[in-house]
Amino acid sequence: MLYTVRCSPYQDDFNAVLGLITDADDVLMLQNGVLLGIHGNPYLAELIHTGAGIYALQEDLDARGLTERVSEHVKVVNYNGFVNLTVKHQQSLSW
């Protein structure tokens, strides 16, 4: 499943979605969700332990001035990468 995270992990109960994510899933951070991908974020450490693929949209990182602060565990993708993830997964859940 593809999980798209659009909200800051500090605004929502991100722990609720963490319990659903497995190593067969991918997580794509969009909009303010890219805050999750910042190096040192405690929620990111928990997400890494799920084994899921972790992605952030380049345009949203750039818009927030966070490109240089993104963790090395996060794969940065453009809109083509976003489309590829949606093709890869038949199901998605927006958070």
C-alpha positions as CSV (number, residue, x, y, z in Angstrom):
1,M,0.0,0.0,0.0
2,L,1.1,3.6,-0.6
3,Y,0.6,5.9,2.4
4,T,0.7,9.6,1.5
5,V,1.3,11.8,4.5
6,R,0.2,15.4,3.9
7,C,0.1,16.8,7.5
8,S,2.9,17.4,9.9
9,P,3.3,14.4,12.2
10,Y,3.0,16.9,15.1
11,Q,-0.6,17.8,14.1
12,D,-2.1,14.4,13.7
13,D,-1.8,11.1,15.6
14,F,1.0,9.7,13.4
15,N,1.4,6.7,15.8
16,A,-2.0,5.5,14.6
17,V,-0.8,5.1,11.0
18,L,2.6,3.7,12.1
19,G,0.8,0.6,13.4
20,L,-0.5,-0.1,9.9
21,I,2.7,0.3,7.9
22,T,4.7,-2.9,6.9
23,D,7.9,-3.5,5.0
24,A,5.7,-4.2,1.8
25,D,4.5,-0.5,1.9
26,D,5.8,2.8,0.8
27,V,5.3,6.2,2.5
28,L,5.3,9.4,0.5
29,M,5.5,12.7,2.3
30,L,3.8,15.6,0.7
31,Q,3.0,19.2,1.7
32,N,3.7,19.7,5.4
33,G,4.1,15.9,5.7
34,V,7.7,16.5,4.5
35,L,8.5,17.6,8.1
36,L,8.5,13.9,8.9
37,G,11.5,13.4,6.8
38,I,13.8,15.8,8.6
39,H,16.9,14.3,10.1
40,G,16.5,13.7,13.8
41,N,12.7,13.6,13.7
42,P,11.6,10.9,16.3
43,Y,8.7,9.8,14.2
44,L,11.0,9.2,11.3
45,A,13.1,6.9,13.4
46,E,9.9,4.8,14.2
47,L,9.0,4.8,10.5
48,I,12.4,3.5,9.5
49,H,11.9,0.5,11.8
50,T,8.8,-0.5,9.8
51,G,11.0,-1.4,6.8
52,A,8.7,0.6,4.4
53,G,10.1,2.6,1.6
54,I,10.3,6.3,2.6
55,Y,9.9,9.1,0.0
56,A,9.5,12.9,0.0
57,L,8.4,15.1,-2.8
58,Q,11.2,17.4,-3.9
59,E,8.9,20.3,-4.8
60,D,7.4,20.4,-1.3
61,L,10.9,20.1,0.4
62,D,12.1,23.0,-1.8
63,A,9.0,25.1,-1.0
64,R,9.7,24.8,2.7
65,G,13.5,25.2,2.5
66,L,14.0,21.8,3.9
67,T,16.0,20.1,1.1
68,E,19.3,20.3,2.9
69,R,17.8,18.9,6.2
70,V,16.2,15.8,4.8
71,S,17.4,12.5,6.3
72,E,19.6,10.1,4.3
73,H,16.9,7.5,4.9
74,V,14.4,9.4,2.7
75,K,14.4,9.0,-1.0
76,V,13.6,12.4,-2.7
77,V,11.3,12.1,-5.7
78,N,9.8,14.5,-8.2
79,Y,6.2,14.2,-9.6
80,N,7.3,11.4,-12.0
81,G,8.4,9.5,-8.9
82,F,5.1,10.2,-7.3
83,V,3.3,8.7,-10.3
84,N,5.6,5.7,-10.3
85,L,4.7,5.0,-6.7
86,T,1.0,5.2,-7.4
87,V,1.4,2.8,-10.3
88,K,3.4,0.4,-8.1
89,H,0.6,0.2,-5.5
90,Q,-3.0,-0.7,-6.3
91,Q,-4.2,0.8,-3.0
92,S,-3.3,4.0,-1.2
93,L,-4.2,5.8,2.0
94,S,-3.9,9.5,2.5
95,W,-3.1,10.7,5.9
